[in-house]
Amino acid sequence: MMPVAFFYVTGFFLYQFGGVIMEKDIFSRSKKIFNILSVLRNHLISDGFWEFFPDSIVKYNENIESGLKFSDGKDFYLLNPDVTSWIISEQKANIEEKFFYITKENDGVNSKLKLGIEIIGIENPEEIILNLLYDFMNLLGIDNFYIDLSSIKKFEEIIYENKLDKKDFFKALEKRDIEFFDNLKVSDEVKVKIDEIINYRENKTNYEPINEILKKFDKDNIFVDYGTLKYMNYYDDLVFELYTDELGYAIVNGGNYFINNEKSCGMAIDLNLIEEILRRREK
């Protein structure tokens, strides 16, 4: 059995993405994240956002995503769950709000420090969120980035017509699990259709909801990539991710959703990955 002290030290020093051991200079990294956060926070406040302070421990609910599950002997709880799913689960009244929050999101033993931004019940939330994203990258001096847009509804007709499990389908898509799609008990025609959608990557589409976004932004670094999709059970349709040339994985995830029939949109920015990008540029 692993000594308790060793587990504690290892758990404390696990780096926030990928389980890599952190460098000893934890203060230097924290200062850089503080500077990044100060720039983004000031911009948000000047744009009319306020800071929300979510609970770090919440009672377990099957509709709440992520978080480290534990029990006090009577009930189950989640440590640092996905904030958006918790808000949707708890908020019963209709609201019009735009706010941000800092959270450490747990998924198993790994955790990520994130800046979350939500726009609830306000017109054109997707447009506001994507404009913010461009503002943030400009403020941080990150210009070699691109945004991938995807759609939940683009796949839903196939899922429902063929009685597929929605969550399993999207989780396989997120992981690029080719074997899962090869083994689907559907016709070859359906498999070809799925393959065509997954491999679609263009700066145009005949799917009107996403086409409207492309028209509004008209930028050469925003693409339609239906195979790029981080699934959350509350997403309604639009899902997007932001990548940079330095890293091969998304530093921003977001999408639209409804809360009490109010159209909303949010995103989460991985502050550790932003810090990693800026630190690499200093070398």
Stockholm file with secondary structure:
# STOCKHOLM 1.0

chainA/1-283         MMPVAFFYVTGFFLYQFGGVIMEKDIFSRSKKIFNILSVLRNHLISDGFWEFFPDSIVKYNENIESGLKFSDGKDFYLLNPDVTSWIISEQKANIEEKFFYITKENDGVNSKLKLGIEIIGIENPEEIILNLLYDFMNLLGIDNFYIDLSSIKKFEEIIYENKLDKKDFFKALEKRDIEFFDNLKVSDEVKVKIDEIINYRENKTNYEPINEILKKFDKDNIFVDYGTLKYMNYYDDLVFELYTDELGYAIVNGGNYFINNEKSCGMAIDLNLIEEILRRREK
#=GR chainA/1-283 SS CCCHHHHHHHHHHBCTTTTCBCCSCHHHHHHHHHHHHHHHHHHHHHTTCEECCCCSEEECCTTSCSCEEEECSSSEEEESCCHHHHHHHHCCSCCCEEEEEEEEEEETTEEEEEEEEEEESCSSHHHHHHHHHHHHHHHHTCCSEEEEEEESHHHHHHHHHTTCCHHHHHHHHHTTCHHHHHTCSSCHHHHHHHHHHHTCEESCCSCHHHHHHHHHHCCTTEEEETTCCCCCTTEEEEEEEEEESSCSSCSEEEEEEEETTEEEEEEEEEHHHHHHHHHHHHC
#=GC SS_cons         CCCHHHHHHHHHHBCTTTTCBCCSCHHHHHHHHHHHHHHHHHHHHHTTCEECCCCSEEECCTTSCSCEEEECSSSEEEESCCHHHHHHHHCCSCCCEEEEEEEEEEETTEEEEEEEEEEESCSSHHHHHHHHHHHHHHHHTCCSEEEEEEESHHHHHHHHHTTCCHHHHHHHHHTTCHHHHHTCSSCHHHHHHHHHHHTCEESCCSCHHHHHHHHHHCCTTEEEETTCCCCCTTEEEEEEEEEESSCSSCSEEEEEEEETTEEEEEEEEEHHHHHHHHHHHHC
//
